[in-house]
Amino acid sequence: MRFSGFFTALYIHFATSEPWFVYPDVRPVLERWQQLGIDLGVLSNFDSRLYSVLEALDLRQFFTSITISTEVGAAKPDLQIFTVLA
């Protein structure tokens, strides 16, 4: 397989739930925090595939904001990404 084909396959693979793992205690904690009215957000240096990953892992509903470095134009630890609300 050529690099471009490999890269494309790998890129698509990491947009799915398959390469990711959610620890068993995560969902109950997120559900509890949601019941308590605690707003949670994601601040990530990942890219827009994060939306599909969170959906595939059935976690998207727990976050009121998602801030992604590729959409903001700044990555952690740059202060700019911490000052943007998504």
A tleap script that builds the chain and sets N, CA, C and O, in Angstrom:
source leaprc.protein.ff14SB
mol = sequence {
  NMET ARG PHE SER GLY PHE PHE THR ALA LEU
  TYR ILE HIE PHE ALA THR SER GLU PRO TRP
  PHE VAL TYR PRO ASP VAL ARG PRO VAL LEU
  GLU ARG TRP GLN GLN LEU GLY ILE ASP LEU
  GLY VAL LEU SER ASN PHE ASP SER ARG LEU
  TYR SER VAL LEU GLU ALA LEU ASP LEU ARG
  GLN PHE PHE THR SER ILE THR ILE SER THR
  GLU VAL GLY ALA ALA LYS PRO ASP LEU GLN
  ILE PHE THR VAL LEU CALA
}
set mol.1.N position { 0.855 -1.178 0.000 }
set mol.1.CA position { 0.000 0.000 0.000 }
set mol.1.C position { 0.899 1.239 0.000 }
set mol.1.O position { 1.879 1.312 0.742 }
set mol.2.N position { 0.563 2.163 -0.805 }
set mol.2.CA position { 1.302 3.417 -0.858 }
set mol.2.C position { 0.961 4.261 0.351 }
set mol.2.O position { -0.072 4.064 0.992 }
set mol.3.N position { 1.849 5.214 0.659 }
set mol.3.CA position { 1.645 6.047 1.840 }
set mol.3.C position { 0.315 6.774 1.797 }
set mol.3.O position { -0.382 6.828 2.810 }
set mol.4.N position { -0.058 7.332 0.660 }
set mol.4.CA position { -1.311 8.100 0.595 }
set mol.4.C position { -2.516 7.212 0.904 }
set mol.4.O position { -3.439 7.642 1.595 }
set mol.5.N position { -2.513 5.992 0.405 }
set mol.5.CA position { -3.602 5.070 0.709 }
set mol.5.C position { -3.613 4.668 2.168 }
set mol.5.O position { -4.669 4.572 2.793 }
set mol.6.N position { -2.409 4.431 2.711 }
set mol.6.CA position { -2.285 4.085 4.124 }
set mol.6.C position { -2.767 5.230 4.997 }
set mol.6.O position { -3.518 5.019 5.949 }
set mol.7.N position { -2.333 6.448 4.672 }
set mol.7.CA position { -2.728 7.611 5.454 }
set mol.7.C position { -4.239 7.797 5.420 }
set mol.7.O position { -4.851 8.069 6.453 }
set mol.8.N position { -4.842 7.655 4.254 }
set mol.8.CA position { -6.290 7.821 4.129 }
set mol.8.C position { -7.033 6.788 4.977 }
set mol.8.O position { -7.984 7.121 5.684 }
set mol.9.N position { -6.594 5.544 4.901 }
set mol.9.CA position { -7.235 4.485 5.688 }
set mol.9.C position { -7.079 4.751 7.181 }
set mol.9.O position { -8.027 4.577 7.947 }
set mol.10.N position { -5.893 5.170 7.594 }
set mol.10.CA position { -5.645 5.461 9.005 }
set mol.10.C position { -6.463 6.662 9.469 }
set mol.10.O position { -7.017 6.655 10.568 }
set mol.11.N position { -6.535 7.677 8.640 }
set mol.11.CA position { -7.305 8.879 8.955 }
set mol.11.C position { -8.773 8.521 9.179 }
set mol.11.O position { -9.385 8.971 10.148 }
set mol.12.N position { -9.330 7.719 8.293 }
set mol.12.CA position { -10.727 7.294 8.408 }
set mol.12.C position { -10.915 6.418 9.647 }
set mol.12.O position { -11.906 6.557 10.363 }
set mol.13.N position { -9.980 5.530 9.894 }
set mol.13.CA position { -10.059 4.628 11.045 }
set mol.13.C position { -10.178 5.406 12.356 }
set mol.13.O position { -10.963 5.031 13.228 }
set mol.14.N position { -9.412 6.479 12.499 }
set mol.14.CA position { -9.430 7.250 13.745 }
set mol.14.C position { -10.634 8.187 13.848 }
set mol.14.O position { -10.756 8.926 14.825 }
set mol.15.N position { -11.516 8.164 12.861 }
set mol.15.CA position { -12.778 8.903 12.944 }
set mol.15.C position { -13.896 8.006 13.453 }
set mol.15.O position { -15.036 8.448 13.600 }
set mol.16.N position { -13.570 6.748 13.719 }
set mol.16.CA position { -14.556 5.783 14.210 }
set mol.16.C position { -14.311 5.497 15.693 }
set mol.16.O position { -13.363 6.010 16.288 }
set mol.17.N position { -15.163 4.687 16.265 }
set mol.17.CA position { -14.990 4.323 17.677 }
set mol.17.C position { -13.974 3.201 17.867 }
set mol.17.O position { -13.500 2.978 18.981 }
set mol.18.N position { -13.643 2.506 16.809 }
set mol.18.CA position { -12.823 1.302 16.927 }
set mol.18.C position { -11.472 1.482 17.635 }
set mol.18.O position { -11.127 0.651 18.474 }
set mol.19.N position { -10.699 2.525 17.335 }
set mol.19.CA position { -9.397 2.630 17.998 }
set mol.19.C position { -9.439 3.246 19.396 }
set mol.19.O position { -8.405 3.363 20.053 }
set mol.20.N position { -10.611 3.634 19.849 }
set mol.20.CA position { -10.737 4.334 21.121 }
set mol.20.C position { -11.328 3.419 22.181 }
set mol.20.O position { -12.015 2.447 21.867 }
set mol.21.N position { -11.052 3.741 23.442 }
set mol.21.CA position { -11.546 2.952 24.559 }
set mol.21.C position { -12.101 3.891 25.626 }
set mol.21.O position { -11.445 4.859 26.011 }
set mol.22.N position { -13.302 3.602 26.098 }
set mol.22.CA position { -13.915 4.374 27.180 }
set mol.22.C position { -13.911 3.479 28.415 }
set mol.22.O position { -14.504 2.400 28.407 }
set mol.23.N position { -13.255 3.918 29.452 }
set mol.23.CA position { -13.198 3.135 30.689 }
set mol.23.C position { -14.598 2.983 31.279 }
set mol.23.O position { -15.426 3.885 31.150 }
set mol.24.N position { -14.865 1.857 31.922 }
set mol.24.CA position { -16.213 1.571 32.434 }
set mol.24.C position { -16.760 2.614 33.405 }
set mol.24.O position { -17.975 2.789 33.493 }
set mol.25.N position { -15.903 3.299 34.123 }
set mol.25.CA position { -16.390 4.274 35.105 }
set mol.25.C position { -16.705 5.644 34.504 }
set mol.25.O position { -17.220 6.518 35.201 }
set mol.26.N position { -16.406 5.841 33.235 }
set mol.26.CA position { -16.591 7.156 32.612 }
set mol.26.C position { -18.072 7.508 32.465 }
set mol.26.O position { -18.500 8.574 32.906 }
set mol.27.N position { -18.848 6.628 31.854 }
set mol.27.CA position { -20.260 6.938 31.603 }
set mol.27.C position { -21.032 7.230 32.884 }
set mol.27.O position { -21.751 8.228 32.924 }
set mol.28.N position { -20.923 6.407 33.943 }
set mol.28.CA position { -21.660 6.726 35.173 }
set mol.28.C position { -21.273 8.086 35.760 }
set mol.28.O position { -22.129 8.800 36.282 }
set mol.29.N position { -20.023 8.439 35.680 }
set mol.29.CA position { -19.586 9.740 36.206 }
set mol.29.C position { -20.157 10.869 35.359 }
set mol.29.O position { -20.655 11.858 35.896 }
set mol.30.N position { -20.089 10.726 34.040 }
set mol.30.CA position { -20.646 11.758 33.161 }
set mol.30.C position { -22.152 11.904 33.377 }
set mol.30.O position { -22.674 13.019 33.404 }
set mol.31.N position { -22.837 10.791 33.530 }
set mol.31.CA position { -24.283 10.834 33.789 }
set mol.31.C position { -24.587 11.534 35.105 }
set mol.31.O position { -25.532 12.318 35.195 }
set mol.32.N position { -23.796 11.253 36.109 }
set mol.32.CA position { -23.994 11.882 37.423 }
set mol.32.C position { -23.756 13.384 37.347 }
set mol.32.O position { -24.546 14.175 37.862 }
set mol.33.N position { -22.673 13.764 36.706 }
set mol.33.CA position { -22.393 15.197 36.578 }
set mol.33.C position { -23.488 15.896 35.782 }
set mol.33.O position { -23.852 17.032 36.086 }
set mol.34.N position { -24.012 15.222 34.766 }
set mol.34.CA position { -25.098 15.793 33.979 }
set mol.34.C position { -26.348 15.969 34.842 }
set mol.34.O position { -27.029 16.990 34.744 }
set mol.35.N position { -26.653 14.982 35.685 }
set mol.35.CA position { -27.794 15.071 36.604 }
set mol.35.C position { -27.634 16.227 37.592 }
set mol.35.O position { -28.615 16.850 37.997 }
set mol.36.N position { -26.398 16.501 37.969 }
set mol.36.CA position { -26.114 17.593 38.899 }
set mol.36.C position { -26.099 18.957 38.211 }
set mol.36.O position { -25.945 19.987 38.868 }
set mol.37.N position { -26.257 18.961 36.895 }
set mol.37.CA position { -26.277 20.218 36.150 }
set mol.37.C position { -24.905 20.808 35.884 }
set mol.37.O position { -24.786 22.002 35.612 }
set mol.38.N position { -23.875 19.991 35.959 }
set mol.38.CA position { -22.513 20.459 35.704 }
set mol.38.C position { -22.276 20.476 34.200 }
set mol.38.O position { -22.390 19.448 33.533 }
set mol.39.N position { -21.943 21.656 33.669 }
set mol.39.CA position { -21.624 21.783 32.247 }
set mol.39.C position { -20.196 21.322 32.014 }
set mol.39.O position { -19.271 21.737 32.713 }
set mol.40.N position { -20.030 20.461 31.025 }
set mol.40.CA position { -18.714 19.954 30.673 }
set mol.40.C position { -18.379 20.329 29.240 }
set mol.40.O position { -19.265 20.468 28.397 }
set mol.41.N position { -17.106 20.488 28.978 }
set mol.41.CA position { -16.653 20.786 27.632 }
set mol.41.C position { -15.422 19.977 27.292 }
set mol.41.O position { -14.754 19.416 28.161 }
set mol.42.N position { -15.144 19.934 26.006 }
set mol.42.CA position { -13.937 19.278 25.502 }
set mol.42.C position { -13.076 20.356 24.861 }
set mol.42.O position { -13.558 21.170 24.073 }
set mol.43.N position { -11.808 20.349 25.209 }
set mol.43.CA position { -10.829 21.242 24.610 }
set mol.43.C position { -9.725 20.345 24.070 }
set mol.43.O position { -8.997 19.721 24.842 }
set mol.44.N position { -9.597 20.274 22.748 }
set mol.44.CA position { -8.742 19.249 22.159 }
set mol.44.C position { -7.854 19.787 21.041 }
set mol.44.O position { -8.218 20.715 20.319 }
set mol.45.N position { -6.689 19.178 20.924 }
set mol.45.CA position { -5.804 19.437 19.791 }
set mol.45.C position { -6.076 18.469 18.641 }
set mol.45.O position { -5.320 18.429 17.670 }
set mol.46.N position { -7.141 17.699 18.747 }
set mol.46.CA position { -7.545 16.793 17.674 }
set mol.46.C position { -8.182 17.637 16.574 }
set mol.46.O position { -8.108 18.865 16.630 }
set mol.47.N position { -8.795 17.021 15.593 }
set mol.47.CA position { -9.450 17.761 14.521 }
set mol.47.C position { -10.949 17.465 14.520 }
set mol.47.O position { -11.466 16.865 15.463 }
set mol.48.N position { -11.637 17.880 13.477 }
set mol.48.CA position { -13.097 17.776 13.454 }
set mol.48.C position { -13.614 16.339 13.498 }
set mol.48.O position { -14.811 16.131 13.698 }
set mol.49.N position { -12.751 15.348 13.318 }
set mol.49.CA position { -13.182 13.961 13.490 }
set mol.49.C position { -13.636 13.696 14.917 }
set mol.49.O position { -14.328 12.712 15.179 }
set mol.50.N position { -13.251 14.568 15.836 }
set mol.50.CA position { -13.653 14.395 17.232 }
set mol.50.C position { -15.170 14.331 17.376 }
set mol.50.O position { -15.681 13.594 18.220 }
set mol.51.N position { -15.888 15.088 16.568 }
set mol.51.CA position { -17.356 15.057 16.633 }
set mol.51.C position { -17.879 13.646 16.349 }
set mol.51.O position { -18.718 13.131 17.089 }
set mol.52.N position { -17.387 13.032 15.286 }
set mol.52.CA position { -17.858 11.690 14.943 }
set mol.52.C position { -17.395 10.654 15.970 }
set mol.52.O position { -18.108 9.688 16.241 }
set mol.53.N position { -16.219 10.850 16.534 }
set mol.53.CA position { -15.734 9.935 17.564 }
set mol.53.C position { -16.627 10.011 18.803 }
set mol.53.O position { -17.037 8.980 19.336 }
set mol.54.N position { -16.925 11.209 19.255 }
set mol.54.CA position { -17.790 11.359 20.424 }
set mol.54.C position { -19.177 10.785 20.166 }
set mol.54.O position { -19.765 10.168 21.055 }
set mol.55.N position { -19.706 10.979 18.962 }
set mol.55.CA position { -21.001 10.399 18.601 }
set mol.55.C position { -20.916 8.875 18.597 }
set mol.55.O position { -21.780 8.202 19.157 }
set mol.56.N position { -19.882 8.335 17.969 }
set mol.56.CA position { -19.731 6.882 17.871 }
set mol.56.C position { -19.562 6.232 19.240 }
set mol.56.O position { -19.993 5.100 19.455 }
set mol.57.N position { -18.939 6.948 20.152 }
set mol.57.CA position { -18.747 6.435 21.512 }
set mol.57.C position { -19.938 6.741 22.415 }
set mol.57.O position { -19.945 6.386 23.594 }
set mol.58.N position { -20.945 7.403 21.848 }
set mol.58.CA position { -22.158 7.790 22.571 }
set mol.58.C position { -21.831 8.681 23.774 }
set mol.58.O position { -22.367 8.496 24.867 }
set mol.59.N position { -20.941 9.650 23.547 }
set mol.59.CA position { -20.528 10.562 24.608 }
set mol.59.C position { -20.872 12.025 24.311 }
set mol.59.O position { -20.792 12.868 25.205 }
set mol.60.N position { -21.243 12.328 23.095 }
set mol.60.CA position { -21.439 13.721 22.687 }
set mol.60.C position { -22.430 14.463 23.581 }
set mol.60.O position { -22.237 15.643 23.871 }
set mol.61.N position { -23.478 13.787 24.014 }
set mol.61.CA position { -24.546 14.446 24.765 }
set mol.61.C position { -24.102 14.960 26.130 }
set mol.61.O position { -24.838 15.710 26.773 }
set mol.62.N position { -22.943 14.581 26.573 }
set mol.62.CA position { -22.473 15.002 27.894 }
set mol.62.C position { -21.728 16.345 27.869 }
set mol.62.O position { -21.403 16.890 28.924 }
set mol.63.N position { -21.459 16.873 26.684 }
set mol.63.CA position { -20.628 18.070 26.581 }
set mol.63.C position { -21.402 19.238 25.986 }
set mol.63.O position { -22.005 19.129 24.918 }
set mol.64.N position { -21.372 20.355 26.699 }
set mol.64.CA position { -22.081 21.543 26.224 }
set mol.64.C position { -21.236 22.356 25.250 }
set mol.64.O position { -21.762 23.183 24.505 }
set mol.65.N position { -19.928 22.119 25.256 }
set mol.65.CA position { -19.071 22.805 24.294 }
set mol.65.C position { -17.941 21.881 23.862 }
set mol.65.O position { -17.463 21.038 24.621 }
set mol.66.N position { -17.539 22.076 22.619 }
set mol.66.CA position { -16.393 21.355 22.078 }
set mol.66.C position { -15.543 22.372 21.340 }
set mol.66.O position { -15.994 23.005 20.386 }
set mol.67.N position { -14.319 22.518 21.791 }
set mol.67.CA position { -13.385 23.446 21.176 }
set mol.67.C position { -12.227 22.641 20.601 }
set mol.67.O position { -11.537 21.921 21.322 }
set mol.68.N position { -12.027 22.773 19.302 }
set mol.68.CA position { -11.010 21.986 18.606 }
set mol.68.C position { -9.976 22.927 18.003 }
set mol.68.O position { -10.317 23.912 17.348 }
set mol.69.N position { -8.726 22.610 18.234 }
set mol.69.CA position { -7.634 23.494 17.812 }
set mol.69.C position { -7.660 23.811 16.319 }
set mol.69.O position { -7.381 24.943 15.925 }
set mol.70.N position { -7.992 22.828 15.487 }
set mol.70.CA position { -7.989 23.081 14.045 }
set mol.70.C position { -9.091 24.055 13.627 }
set mol.70.O position { -8.994 24.688 12.576 }
set mol.71.N position { -10.131 24.177 14.440 }
set mol.71.CA position { -11.205 25.122 14.137 }
set mol.71.C position { -10.924 26.502 14.713 }
set mol.71.O position { -11.384 27.512 14.181 }
set mol.72.N position { -10.169 26.536 15.799 }
set mol.72.CA position { -9.855 27.801 16.467 }
set mol.72.C position { -8.628 28.466 15.846 }
set mol.72.O position { -8.501 29.690 15.859 }
set mol.73.N position { -7.740 27.659 15.312 }
set mol.73.CA position { -6.509 28.188 14.743 }
set mol.73.C position { -5.400 28.328 15.764 }
set mol.73.O position { -4.410 29.020 15.527 }
set mol.74.N position { -5.567 27.670 16.898 }
set mol.74.CA position { -4.543 27.676 17.946 }
set mol.74.C position { -4.635 26.349 18.679 }
set mol.74.O position { -5.714 25.779 18.838 }
set mol.75.N position { -3.488 25.872 19.120 }
set mol.75.CA position { -3.457 24.582 19.815 }
set mol.75.C position { -2.889 24.757 21.213 }
set mol.75.O position { -2.108 25.670 21.478 }
set mol.76.N position { -3.301 23.856 22.103 }
set mol.76.CA position { -2.726 23.856 23.447 }
set mol.76.C position { -1.223 23.674 23.318 }
set mol.76.O position { -0.783 22.831 22.536 }
set mol.77.N position { -0.445 24.407 24.032 }
set mol.77.CA position { -0.761 25.234 25.192 }
set mol.77.C position { -0.974 26.721 24.882 }
set mol.77.O position { -0.974 27.536 25.804 }
set mol.78.N position { -1.154 27.095 23.608 }
set mol.78.CA position { -1.383 28.491 23.241 }
set mol.78.C position { -2.600 29.033 23.994 }
set mol.78.O position { -3.664 28.415 23.980 }
set mol.79.N position { -2.446 30.165 24.641 }
set mol.79.CA position { -3.509 30.769 25.444 }
set mol.79.C position { -4.787 31.013 24.642 }
set mol.79.O position { -5.885 30.954 25.195 }
set mol.80.N position { -4.653 31.284 23.356 }
set mol.80.CA position { -5.822 31.615 22.519 }
set mol.80.C position { -6.886 30.510 22.555 }
set mol.80.O position { -8.077 30.816 22.593 }
set mol.81.N position { -6.491 29.266 22.542 }
set mol.81.CA position { -7.483 28.191 22.524 }
set mol.81.C position { -8.285 28.128 23.822 }
set mol.81.O position { -9.417 27.643 23.836 }
set mol.82.N position { -7.701 28.615 24.900 }
set mol.82.CA position { -8.389 28.593 26.196 }
set mol.82.C position { -9.363 29.761 26.357 }
set mol.82.O position { -10.159 29.775 27.295 }
set mol.83.N position { -9.307 30.723 25.466 }
set mol.83.CA position { -10.156 31.907 25.585 }
set mol.83.C position { -11.331 31.868 24.624 }
set mol.83.O position { -12.150 32.787 24.620 }
set mol.84.N position { -11.432 30.826 23.807 }
set mol.84.CA position { -12.501 30.692 22.820 }
set mol.84.C position { -13.597 29.793 23.397 }
set mol.84.O position { -13.308 28.731 23.949 }
set mol.85.N position { -14.827 30.214 23.270 }
set mol.85.CA position { -15.953 29.369 23.672 }
set mol.85.C position { -16.565 28.780 22.428 }
set mol.85.O position { -16.907 29.513 21.500 }
set mol.86.N position { -16.710 27.473 22.390 }
set mol.86.CA position { -17.305 26.815 21.225 }
set mol.86.C position { -18.681 26.292 21.574 }
set mol.86.O position { -19.351 25.703 20.727 }
savepdb mol mol.pdb
quit
